[in-house]
Amino acid sequence: MMRFIGLFASVLCLSACGNGASSVGLSTRMGSAVSGASLPGQAVQRLETSNGITVERVRLSVRELELKREGHHDDDATKDDAGTSTDDSSEQKQRTGAFLIDLSGAALEGQVVRLRDVTVEAGTYDEIEFDIGKVSATEAGDNAALKELADLGASVVIDGHIDGAPFQFVSSLRVEQEREADFVVTEGDDQNVTINIDPSSWFTGEGGTRLDPRDEHNRSQLENNLHKSIDAFDDHDRNGGEDSDDDNGSHHDGKDD
């Protein structure tokens, strides 16, 4: 029986500025973000698709995640390694440094799993940004698991089996997304942001054809499917669905570098 590899993230704690420090949970989940239900066809300690492909471990390198305060946005904001950053327009951000999402075992079964708590300034937040991409060994620091991806030059590593044979799909995919949100963090409050990963279409091409992850001809389509499968949103009830009523998960802007 495959050992459950616990989720962890070497997140540099989001720092508080001013008064009213509070907590925001950072979570992740494998499954559709439409509802809290698990994907069909899942088996214990692995994710099994309907086309003979099973996924047994997923690792993603997140370069940073930012929460932006309402009414203060400027693309030219200065950035530090982590914490609060400001610009000449008084933009205020709360952001993490690089961290790793490492999913296997029971974490593939569709539940929301809390990575850790981060500290932020109380206030109204209206945008979530995240950046998935490869990190340098220097950025990985003493985090051996994150450094393993850095040494591979990878942002995403997927381990599994196809028709009973093992495979490992390694990608340097870059996913940057700006996501509208609408939530208020008050002093002593406990909010949550979920990074959702929906693997249901990773290995499916046009017309429902199967994409063999071992075939380099399928890389472009696989990476395109991966790009579309990752989202982040306010999910304070931790059910895998977005809480905001104003966009219902439809207003987000993903872009590649």
C-alpha positions in Angstrom: 0.0 0.0 0.0 1.5 3.2 -1.1 2.7 5.5 1.7 0.8 8.8 1.9 3.2 11.5 1.2 2.1 14.5 3.2 1.4 17.8 1.7 3.9 20.5 2.6 4.9 23.9 1.5 7.9 25.9 2.5 5.9 29.1 2.3 7.6 32.2 3.6 5.0 33.6 5.9 2.9 36.5 4.6 3.7 39.4 6.8 1.3 41.8 8.3 1.5 45.6 7.9 -0.4 48.0 10.1 -3.0 46.9 12.6 -5.3 44.0 12.6 -3.2 41.0 11.6 -5.3 37.9 10.8 -5.0 34.4 9.3 -5.7 33.1 5.8 -5.5 29.4 5.2 -3.7 28.2 2.0 -5.2 24.9 0.8 -5.1 22.7 -2.3 -7.4 20.1 -3.9 -7.4 17.6 -6.8 -10.7 17.6 -8.5 -13.4 19.7 -10.2 -13.9 23.1 -8.7 -17.6 23.1 -9.6 -18.6 21.2 -6.5 -17.0 19.5 -3.5 -17.7 16.0 -5.0 -14.8 13.8 -5.8 -14.1 12.9 -9.3 -15.7 9.6 -10.6 -13.3 6.7 -11.1 -11.0 7.5 -8.3 -9.5 4.6 -6.3 -7.9 4.6 -2.9 -4.5 6.4 -2.9 -4.5 7.1 -6.6 -6.4 9.0 -9.3 -7.6 6.7 -12.0 -8.9 8.1 -15.3 -11.2 6.3 -17.7 -8.5 5.6 -20.3 -6.1 3.3 -18.6 -3.9 6.1 -17.0 -3.5 6.4 -13.2 -1.9 9.3 -11.4 -0.1 8.5 -8.2 1.9 11.7 -7.4 1.7 15.3 -8.5 4.2 18.0 -7.7 3.9 21.6 -8.6 6.4 24.4 -8.0 4.6 27.7 -7.0 6.8 30.7 -7.4 4.5 32.9 -5.5 0.9 33.6 -4.6 -0.4 37.2 -4.0 -3.5 38.6 -2.4 -4.2 42.2 -3.5 -6.1 44.8 -1.5 -9.2 46.4 -3.0 -8.7 49.5 -5.1 -4.9 49.5 -5.2 -3.5 47.9 -8.3 -0.4 48.7 -10.4 1.6 46.2 -12.5 4.8 48.1 -11.6 4.7 47.4 -7.9 8.0 46.7 -6.3 8.5 43.1 -4.9 10.4 41.7 -2.0 11.0 38.0 -1.3 7.8 37.8 0.6 5.4 39.8 2.7 3.8 43.1 2.0 4.9 45.2 -1.0 3.7 48.7 -2.0 4.1 51.0 -5.0 3.6 54.7 -5.7 -0.2 54.2 -6.0 -0.3 52.8 -2.5 -1.0 49.3 -3.8 -0.8 46.7 -1.0 -0.1 43.1 -1.6 0.3 40.1 0.7 2.4 37.4 -0.9 4.3 34.2 -0.4 7.7 33.1 -1.6 8.3 29.9 -3.5 6.7 26.7 -2.2 6.0 23.2 -3.3 2.6 21.4 -3.6 3.2 17.6 -3.3 0.1 15.4 -3.7 -0.2 11.7 -3.4 -2.1 9.0 -1.6 -5.3 10.2 0.1 -4.6 13.8 -1.2 -5.7 12.6 -4.7 -9.2 11.7 -3.5 -10.8 15.1 -3.9 -10.8 16.6 -0.5 -9.5 20.1 0.3 -6.3 19.8 2.2 -4.9 22.7 4.2 -1.3 23.4 3.4 -0.7 26.0 6.2 -1.9 29.3 7.6 -0.4 32.6 6.5 -0.7 36.0 8.3 -2.1 39.0 6.4 -3.3 42.5 7.1 -7.0 42.8 7.8 -8.9 44.4 5.0 -10.9 43.8 1.7 -9.2 41.7 -1.0 -10.3 41.6 -4.6 -7.7 39.8 -6.5 -5.7 36.6 -6.2 -2.6 36.1 -8.3 -0.5 33.0 -8.5 2.6 32.0 -10.6 3.5 28.4 -11.2 6.9 27.9 -12.7 10.4 26.5 -12.2 12.5 27.9 -9.5 16.2 28.1 -9.1 18.2 26.1 -6.6 18.9 29.4 -4.7 15.1 30.1 -4.5 14.5 26.5 -3.3 16.9 27.1 -0.4 17.2 24.3 2.0 13.9 22.7 0.9 15.2 19.4 -0.5 11.9 18.5 -2.2 11.6 21.9 -4.0 15.3 21.7 -4.9 14.6 18.4 -6.6 12.3 20.1 -9.1 14.7 23.0 -9.5 17.5 20.5 -10.4 15.1 19.0 -13.0 14.3 22.4 -14.4 10.7 21.5 -13.8 7.6 23.2 -12.5 5.3 20.2 -12.8 6.1 16.5 -12.3 3.4 13.8 -12.6 4.1 10.2 -11.7 1.7 7.4 -12.6 1.1 4.3 -14.7 -0.3 3.9 -18.2 -1.6 0.4 -19.1 0.3 -0.9 -16.1 3.7 0.7 -17.1 5.2 3.5 -15.0 5.6 7.0 -16.5 6.9 10.3 -15.3 5.8 13.5 -17.1 8.2 16.4 -16.4 7.3 19.9 -17.6 8.7 23.5 -17.2 5.2 24.9 -17.8 4.6 28.4 -16.6 1.1 29.4 -15.4 0.4 32.9 -14.3 -3.2 33.8 -13.4 -4.9 36.9 -12.1 -8.2 35.9 -10.4 -10.9 38.3 -9.3 -12.1 37.7 -5.7 -14.2 39.4 -3.1 -13.5 38.7 0.5 -12.9 40.6 3.7 -10.3 39.5 6.2 -11.1 40.8 9.7 -8.9 40.6 12.8 -9.0 37.1 14.3 -10.9 35.8 11.2 -10.1 32.6 9.5 -10.4 32.8 5.7 -9.1 30.3 3.1 -7.7 30.4 -0.5 -7.7 27.1 -2.4 -5.5 26.2 -5.3 -7.6 23.7 -7.3 -6.1 21.3 -9.8 -8.6 19.4 -12.0 -6.9 16.4 -13.7 -10.0 15.0 -15.4 -8.9 16.2 -18.9 -5.1 16.1 -18.6 -4.7 13.0 -20.9 -7.6 13.7 -23.3 -7.1 15.1 -26.7 -9.4 16.3 -29.4 -12.3 14.0 -30.0 -11.6 12.2 -26.7 -8.4 10.6 -27.9 -6.0 9.4 -25.3 -2.8 11.4 -24.8 0.1 9.1 -23.9 2.4 11.1 -21.6 5.4 9.2 -22.8 5.0 10.5 -26.4 6.7 13.8 -26.9 4.3 14.6 -29.7 1.6 15.0 -27.1 3.6 17.4 -24.9 2.0 20.6 -26.2 -1.6 19.4 -25.8 -0.8 17.9 -22.3 0.7 21.2 -21.2 -2.2 23.1 -22.6 -4.6 20.9 -20.6 -2.5 21.3 -17.5 -2.5 25.1 -17.9 -6.3 25.1 -18.0 -6.7 22.8 -15.1 -5.2 25.1 -12.4 -7.2 27.8 -10.6 -7.1 29.6 -7.3 -10.1 31.3 -5.5 -11.5 32.2 -2.1 -13.0 29.1 -0.6 -13.7 29.9 3.0 -16.0 26.9 3.6 -13.3 24.6 2.1 -15.7 22.7 -0.2 -13.6 23.1 -3.4 -15.9 25.7 -4.9 -15.5 29.5 -5.1 -17.3 31.6 -2.5 -17.6 34.8 -4.5 -20.9 35.5 -6.0 -19.8 38.2 -8.4 -17.9 36.1 -10.9 -18.9 32.4 -10.2 -15.5 31.2 -11.4 -15.9 32.7 -14.8 -13.7 35.9 -14.7 -10.1 34.8 -14.6 -7.1 35.6 -16.8 -4.5 32.9 -17.3 -1.3 33.8 -19.3 2.0 32.1 -20.1 5.4 33.6 -20.3 
